[in-house]
């Protein structure tokens, strides 16, 4: 009897080890790259690393730069690009340590670091003046860039941006919970599905292809550790002094069902910036531009037309 129990325990241990070995197996980044690189994509070198860049629309059209959020990729703005690239040059890229952009060899993942890295990339790929926008972490990077480099920014578009202290993060980083670290390290598809659905106001808008893409791109070489390292140094100090320095007109879009950053922050951004307006969509969540690209892009286009009229 004892031998049977011991044999069963050994078998269980072998199964557990095999499961973890499978989970920790190296991702075939080249296969993932072949799946998600498009004819509009290329790699660019800037700030000491390789970036995946996607540019669509006429080369001589007004440019808009769009920056995705944490653990996501440039595909987050596919809907807006489809609405805009008939008459705009839409420029997107994967942030360092995300999707198909390389992780940082120097581990430089603070917000300050990222703003400087993005600035170096935009010096290489963007025209002298452009509209810049982003969602969540990408929104935080976008408005910080606008505050520091006003001569480059014609207008600013923010979708549920980071900024004010939130979820225990302020002047100091919050501890990374073990469950969060495990999620980022393994990116199991059921977990990705649940986490992404939580970012939507209406989860029925989320399709399987989008879940597959997010899970795949979180498994590229070095991405898991980069995401974990980024969370470990992420801070949200008082943003108001920097927001007050932003000269560009700004449009702030927020989902009323945002479970990540409260929609009440929209009014705080609007009040802190000299030339800003906020729109809240009652039924949408944290990624309003992805959840309802048609409605949000219509409001974006009206804003861009107004800004263009001012410049004209």
N, C-alpha and C positions, 0 to 999 in steps of 0.2 A: 504493500500500500504506500509506504514511504517513498519507494522508488518511483511509483506512478506520479505521486504529488511532485517529487523533485523533477521528474521528466516534464511534467506539465509546466512547472515554473520556468524551466530552462527554455522550453518551447515558446512560452509567453515572452521571455526576455529576448529571444532571438527575433520574434515578431516585432516587438517594440523597437529594437535596434534597427531592424530593416526599415520600419516606417520612418524613423528619424533620418536614416541614411538617405531614403528616398526624398524626404522633405528638404534635406540639406544638399541634394545633388546640385552640381553647377548648372546654371541655366545655359541653354544654348543661345547666347546673345545674337549670334549671326542669323539664326533662324528667326528670332523675334525681329531683328532688324529687317530681314527680307519681307516679313509680314507687314510691317508698318511704315517703312520708308516709301515715299511716293515720288513721282517724277518732279514734284515741286520742292522736294527736300534736298538739302545738301549739308555737308559738314563745314563748319567754319572754325578757325583757330582764333582765340582771344583770351586774355587774362590767364594764359598758361594752360589752356585746356581746349578740348574739342567739344563743340556744340552742334546739336542738330537744329537746323534752321529751315523754316518753310516760308516761302514768299509767293504770294499769288496776286493776281490783278495787274493792271498796266504799270509798267516800270515808271512812267512819268506822272502817274496819278498821285493825289495826296496820300501820304502814308499814315497808317495807323499800326502801332505796335501793341500786341496783346500778350499778356503774361499769365500763365496758368497758376493754379494753386498747389498747395503741398500734396505730394504723392501722386499728382496727376501729370498731365503732359499737354503739349501744344494742341492736341486734338480737342481739348475742352472748348475751344473756340471755333470748331468746325462750322457750327450753325451760323455764327456771326460772319465768318469768312464767306460762306455761301451767299449771304445777304448783301455783303459789302464789296466783294472783289470784282464786281462789274465796273466800278468806277473809283476804287481805292486800291492802293498797294498795301496789302495786309501782310504784316511781318510777324512771324511767331517763332518761338524756339522753346526747347526744353531747358529748364533751369539746371544748374550744375547738380549732379547727383540724382537726376530725375530721368526716367525713360531712357532715351538714346543719347543724352548728353553725358559726358564723362564725369565720374566723381572727382572731387578735388583731392589731389595728392597731398596737399598741405592741410587738409581738414578745415579749410576756411569757410564756415557755414553760418556765421552770424549774419544778421540782417545788413549791417554795415558792409560786411564782406560781399554779400550778394549784390547790393546796390552798385558797389564799385566794379564787380565783375560784369554785371549787365551793362554798365556804362562803357566798359572797354569793348564789349561786343557791339553795342550800338554805334560806337565810333567807327567800326569796321563795316557794318552792314546797312545802316540807316541813313537817310538824307539829313541835311543840316537841321531841319525842323519837321516835327511830326506830332500826331496825337498819340498819347500813350495811355494804356488802360490795363487793368488786371483784375483778377478774382482772388479773394482771400489773401494768401501769402503774396501772390502776384500783384494784387492791389496795393498791398503794403509797400512792395518794391517800387511800384509805379509812382505812388504819391511821394515816396522818399526821393526818387529820382527827380520828380518835378520840382520839389523844394530845393534840391541842390543844383539843378541845371536848368533854370527857367528859360535860358536862351534857346534851348532845344525843343521846348514843349509848347505846342500850339493850343492844346486842350488836354484834359484829363478825364478818364472814364473809369469809375470804380464800381465793382460788383461785390458787395459784401466784403469790403477790404478789412484786413487786419489793421489795428492801430491802437485802440484803447485797451487797457488791461482787461483780460478775459480768461476764464477757465483756470484761474490760479496763476496765470503768467502776468508778470508786471516788470519791475526793474530787474528781477532775477528770474532765471528759468525755473520751471516747475520740474519736479522729479518725473522721470519717464516711467509710468507704471509697467510692470512686467507684461501685462496683457497687451499693452500698446506695442512694446518692443517685439513681442512674439508675432503680433499681427504684421508689423512692418518687415520683420525678418522672413516670414514664410509666405505672406500674402495669399492665404488659402482662399480659393474662389468663393466659398460660402461667406467668409468673413468680408471679402471685398464687396460682395453683393449687399450684405447687410449694412456695411459702413457707407456705401455709396447711396443706397436707398434713403438713409438717414439725412443725406444732404439735399434731398428733394422734398418739395412740399407735397407732391403727388407721386409716390413711388411707381405707379403704373406707367409713368412716362419713361422709366429706365428700361432699356432693352438689354438682351443677353449679350449682344455684340459689344456694347459699351463696357459691361462688366468684364468680359473676356479681355478686352484691350487693356483696361486698367490693371487687372491681375497680371497679364503678361509683361507689361512694361515696368511693373514693380519688381520683376524678377531678373532684370538685366544685371550684368556683372557689376558688383560694387554698390548697387542702388540701395539695397536694404541697409547696409551699414551707414551710407551717406544720410539716409532719412533719419535713422536713429541718432546719428551725431548732430544733425540739424536741430532736432527736437531738444537735444540736451543743451544747446546754447541759445535757444530762441527766447527773446525777451520782448516785452511790450511796455516800454517806459512811456510816460506822459507824452502824447503826440502833439498837443496843442501848439507849443512854440514852433514846431516845424510846419504844421498845417497852416499856420498863420502866414508863413513865408511864401506860400504857393501863389504865384501870380496868374497862372492859366485859369480860364473858366473850367469848371468841373461839373460833371454829371455823376451823381451817386445813385446806384440802383441796388435795391435790397428786396429780398423775399420776406414777406411777412411771417412765413413759417420757418425761417432760418433757425435751425437747431444748433448751429455752431457758434455764430456771433449774433447776439440779439438785434432785431431790426431797429430797436430804439437807438442803436449807435448811428443810424443814418442821420438823425437830426443833430447828433453831436458833431459829426463830420461837417454837416451843412453849416452849423453855427461857427465852427472853428476856422473855416476857410473863407477868404475874402469874396470869392465869386463862385458860389456853388449852389446847386439845387439837388434835392433828393426826391426820388420816386420809390414808393414801396408797393410791391405787388402782393396782395393779400394771400394768394394761393400758392406762391412759389417758395422755394427753399434757398439754400446757401449758394447754389449754382444756377441762378436765374437765367443766365445767358445760355446755358446748356439745356435747361429744363423747358424753356419757352423762347427759343431763339427768334422767332418771328416777331412776337410782341416787343421783346426787349430791343431787338435791332431796329424796329420801327421808331422807338423813342430815341435810340442812339442816333439814327440818321437825322431825325428832326433837330437834335442838338448839334450835330456836325454841320448841318446846313446853316443853322443860326451862327455858329462860330465862323464858318466860311464867309457869311455875309458881313460879319463884323470886320474880318480881315480885309474884305473887298472894299 
